[in-house]
Amino acid sequence: MSAPPTPSSSSRPTVTEREARQVAEAAREQDWRKPSFAKELFLGRFRLDLIHPHPLPAEEDVQRGEEFLAKLRDFCETKIDGAVIERDARIPDDVITGLKELGAFGMKIDTKYGGLGLTQVYYNKALALVGSANPAIGALLSAHQSIGVPQPLKMFGTQEQKDTFLPRCARTDISAFLLTEPDVGSDPARLATTAVRDGDDYVLDGVKLWTTNGVVADLLVVMARVPKSEQGKGGITAFVVEAASEGITVENRNAFMGLRGLENGVTRFHRVRVPAAHRIGPEGAGLRIALTTLNTGRLSLPAMCVGAGKWCLKIAREWSAVREQWGKPVALHEAVGSKISFIAATTFALEAVLDLSSQMADEDRNDIRIEAALAKLYGSEMACLMADELVQIRGGRGFETAASLEARGERAVPAEQLLRDLRINRIFEGSTEIMHLLIAREAVDAHLSVAGDLIDPDKSLSDKARAGAQAGVFYAKWLPKLVAGPGQLPRSYADFHPSGHPDLSAHLRHVERAARKLARSTFYAMSRWQGRMETKQGFLGRVVDIGAELFAMSAACVRAEHLRAEGDHGREAYQLADAFCRQSRIRVEELFGRLWTNTDDLDRKVVKGVLGGAYEWLEQGVVDPSGDGPWIAEAAPGASTKENVRRAIG
């Protein structure tokens, strides 16, 4: 065996903004082989037929899922003490071992590999359930299955890799996903961890940050940069790595404002040998594998947001009925009642979005990359709002910890903990700001496909001429369809106005009209800003937020009609859908107004002033309690000088 290559003392790539965008663009799924409800929505086409009637799971999937949920519920109620996890900042080993024995680590793994073979729908229901017992457990299970070893191997692994690793992941081993580095977040073009080919192995060197499950993991999915060589084209590449390999050191277990039981750390690789047979896919396919995995993997996060909403509603209902002010329960005061209505209606809508997206993922008839991203974005934002409203409803008790409440003889309600635990969801698996940009890129994909060369400064005049002709044909057919539609006909979607129920058809007509308006606004913006469109992040964010609201309204109406047809709380479901749509329409109108009436230009000027020091005088009069040290820790490759804090379970 030859000596392992020596890593450079400074291996961080230097890339321009354009190069970074090209790396991200190359990792995207380029084609749309299946229909997408959300993609059509952003193009001004309200394809209700793609989501209605509501898709349904197979009976055998329901039976298998319900049987497991019953076992999991019993485990949550008898074996998990969320207060202990919060107090000790650690999930007990016996809880993790019990979850392994229950099969919870193999929920999404096929039965032929020893897993439970649950559908996405029931996997999400399980995460909502276990996450309500303690969100850190939900994060443990979802990081293992949604982005850890099982999902990328299921989609891109060889049969040998599946046979080797999936049985371990189903019952005994914990996996983690390692992409982020101390100086690399949502800009993977600057990835510094290297994997250099050496015979039948690759040699890994680098440092990974925020490795969820990394402290207790047995198997790792590691993204590393492979240099171009005679043996391969190189590029960012995915590997399955044994966590106990020589040269791997977990240097720190990180602590956060919430999710105190999260086993998240800093992992250093120093001349770690990984067999070439453990590479997932070809060299250079790592980012595409990561993004494709996340297309459905992102649904695990809104699943736990739905669970949080359900718990918020339960506590708000019980507390507001017994707490009296001025002679009546606080729930009957309008200021509090509106908050309860918001929690109830929004929880209904989030569950509708989640179940619809998950069932579509199970059926695999539609491309749900935008739907899953919208579910993550909308779920994480709305769950934080619901938790904040619950804290407000609880008043001082909402700000008080559960342990303190219990110590003075009151019910230990962890409302403030929920608020802390949920906050990371706006950052996990793509921050809200990054999700806005990712979804916006997909939303304008049709435009860039036909007219992208017109605004590309690197294209020749002949390329631009061809693009102009192509765009002329597309827009000549597309634009006239944005003028009128079913949303202007008073009897459209009449199935959604059954006798004795609120009129949901009016909301669907509003969605259809708003979709066309959104498409017109996007086209106008592209015509106005052309190549500068990608810099208008405030505008793009509002476009995506409007699309999220329209998707949520559509899902809520479809779910309500499904429940009515099934005779399962149909009247109440219609009431909740009606309330949500009315609340959502107010937000949509505000967002439309802010597309063109905003402070974006002024904000940019203020930011330049802040960065230039023009307002430093405003910072006077305070002290800075921050400690010393660099803003970003040094992450040069090399041997670790710290104790290995990796903790093996079982």
Disulfide bonds with the S-S distance in Angstrom:
none
